[in-house]
């Protein structure tokens, strides 16, 4: 079974605000590395404290905060942003 990646409405809006090159790199990252047959946890890092249960993926200076739903084989992107702003 292949994992799928979906963007929350807020995350899609944040993604559209980024420059075109960053958008393409982030979408390519999810398409080529995460939306595969393999476990999406092999990339990224689990978050702790207030964001425990979420995963962080990194592309250049941008971070994507995601919720991994094993029962649906879904990676739901909740936030997209620059590393200095994403955790606020």
C-alpha positions, 0 to 999 in steps of 0.5 A, a space after each residue: 500500500 502506498 502512503 498518501 500526502 494531503 495538505 490541511 487548508 492552512 498548510 496549503 495556504 502557507 505553501 502558496 505564500 512561498 516562492 515558486 522554487 521552494 514550493 516545487 522542492 517541498 512538493 517534490 520531497 513529499 512526492 519522491 520520499 514520503 508518498 511511497 510504499 515505505 514508512 514515512 518515519 524513515 525521514 524527518 524527526 518526531 517532535 516533543 513537548 507541546 507538539 508531541 505526536 507530530 513529525 517534522 520534515 525539512 527542506 532547505 530552511 523550511 519545515 513541514 509539521 505533519 500528523 502521520 495516520 497509520 490506519 489510513 496510510 496518510 501523512 497530513 501536512 498541518 503547517 509549512 513555514 520557515 524554520 524561524 517561524 514554524 514552531 511559534 
